[in-house]
Amino acid sequence: MAKLVLVRHGQSTWNLENRFTGWIDVPLTEQGREEAEDAGRKIKAAGIHLDAAYTSALVRAQDTLALTLKTAEQEGLPTTQDQALNERHYGDLQGLNKAETAEKFGDAQVKIWRRSYDVPPPNGESLKDTAARALPYFEAHILPDLKAGKNLIIAAHGNSLRAIVMQLDKLSEAEIVELNIPNGVPIVYDIDAEGNVTGKTEL
């Protein structure tokens, strides 16, 4: 039986400023660093020994992973970074304040872009598009290690992790768009040798 730990990055400076971030590299806030360290304390308290780590190509996820592993006293794990685990690309909305964007395009349109499953913002990705890159990567690179009994951690983003959770929890399109993954809260799945979920805990 393997454990898969999912951690959404801690609060970033643009989370704080209520901006669409997407693939723009922005650092963690002090609160975000504390959230990452708290995730590490929870993993340590749960007695989870990790074998390898995965993260995105974006610094806020990489820094979250580093702080989490340091606090969990598990530094030096084999770590793979890949943009397949990047946040959803928000296209023309990247860098824009969400409230200002709603004033410009209307609340209803922005809600569709943010919360629909398959409607992308201009020149950006929908959640469906994000899943189309994150899930094949998960199945090709991460799931085989889980089936082999390795305990893994993925430090990534709200939407790339939602895509993975959608598959693991067998959620519908309607259910996944309502799911919010909080910053810095470890979600632990028990995975058997066939790749099936046998348990789930939020630390």
N, C-alpha and C positions, 0 to 999 in steps of 0.2 A: 504493500500500500504506500503510495507516494502522497506528498503534500504539495499543493500549488498555492503560493501566496501571491495575491494581487494587491498592489499598492498604487493608488493614484498619487501623482506628485503633490507635494505640499503647495500651499498658496504661493502663486507667483506675483510679481509686481503688477502684471496686467490683470490677473484675477482681482487684485485689490482695486485697480482702477476701472474695473468692469469693462474691459476691452475684449474684443475677439482676438485670440492669440494665434491659434492654429499652428503653423510651422515657424512662426517667428521665435527666435531664441531670446527668452527673457529669464532673468534670475529669480530665485526664490526670495520671498520676503523673510524677515526674521521669524514671523509666525510660521511660514512655510518650512523653515529649517527646524523649528521646534516640532512641527507636525511629523516631519521625517524621523526625527530622533525619537519621538513618542512611539512611532511605528516599530522602531528597532527595540525599544524597551518591551513592547507587547510581544514581539516575536521571541525575545529572550525569555520572558516570563512564561510563555507557552511551551518552552523547551523544544522549539523547532530548530533542528540542525539542517541548514541548507547546503546543497551540493553545487549549485550553479545559479547564475543570475542572468536575466534578460532585461534590456531597457531600450528606449528609443534613441534616435539620433539627436534629441533635443536636450539641452543642458539642464532644464528644470527637472526632468525625469532622472537624468544621470546623477545630479547632485542629491536628489532624494534617495536614490539607491545607495550612494556612497555614505550618506549620513545614517541611513537605516541600518546598513550592514556594520558600520563602525559602532553604533550604539548597541547593536545586537551581539557585538564582539565576534563578528564573522567576516572581517575584512579579508580581502585577497581571494575571493571566490572567482572561478572562471566566469567571465562576464562577456556577453555578446550584445552589441549595440546594432540596431537595424531600424531604418526609417519605416519599415513595414509596421512598426509599433508606434509610429508618430501619431500625434493628435490629428483629428480631422482637419483637412485644409479648408480654411474659411474663405479662400479666394479674395474677392474684392472687399470683403468685410474685415479682413485682418488689420488690426491696429485701430479699428473704429470703436468708439465707446458705444456700448449696447443701447443706452438710452437715446443717444444722438441718432443712432441707426434707426431706431423705432420712429423717431420724429421724421426722419427723411423718407423712409419707405413705408411707414405705417406699422402699428403693432401686429396686425394680423399677418402681414407678409413676413415680418421678422420671426414671428412665432413658427410659421411654416418652415422657414429655413433652419431654425434652431431645433424644432421638435418633430418634424416629419421624418419618416424613415428614408425616403427615397427622393426628396426634392433638394438639390444642392443650391447653395447661394451662388451668385454669379462668379464663374471661373473657379469654383470650389468643389468640395466633396460633400455628398450626403453621408449619413450614417451607413447606408447600404454600400457606398463606394469605399468607405473606411473598412468595413467588414470584408470587402472583396480583396483587400491586401493583407489585413491583419490575420484573418482566419487561415488562409493557405499557409502563411508563415508559421502560425501556431501549430497547425497539423503536421507540417513537414519538419519543423526544428524543435519544437517544445514537447509536443505530445509523445513522441517516441521515448524521450528521456523519462517522462512521467510513467509510461508503461513499464519502463525498465526499473522503476522504483526509486528514482532520484527525486529529492525534494528541491523544488525550484521557486524562485521569486521573480515576478515581473513587475518592474516599476515603470509605469507608463502614464496614460492620459485617460480622461473621462470617456472619450468616444472609442478609442482603441480597446480599452478594457470592457466597455459596454458590448462591443462586438463579440469578445471572447465569452463574457458572461451570458450573452444571448444564446450561444451554442451550449455552454455548460449547463445552464438552467432550463434549456429548451423553451425559451420565451418567444412569444409571438412578436410581430412587428409593432403591434399596438402596445404590448407590455413593455418592450425595451425602450420606446421613446419616453416613457414615464419614469424610467429608472434613473436615479441619480446616484453616482458613486462618490462618496465624500473624500475630501483630500486627506491623505495620510492615515487612512483606517485600513489595516490589513484584513483582507478577506481570504480565508483559508479553505481550500477544497481538498477533500480526500479523493484520490483517484486510484482505481484498481488497475490490475495488469492488462485489462481490456480497454482501458481509457474511460471507463464509466465513473461518474460522480457517485460516491457513496456517502458523502457528508459535506456539510458546509457550515463554517463558523465565521462570525465577524469578531475580531479581537478588540 
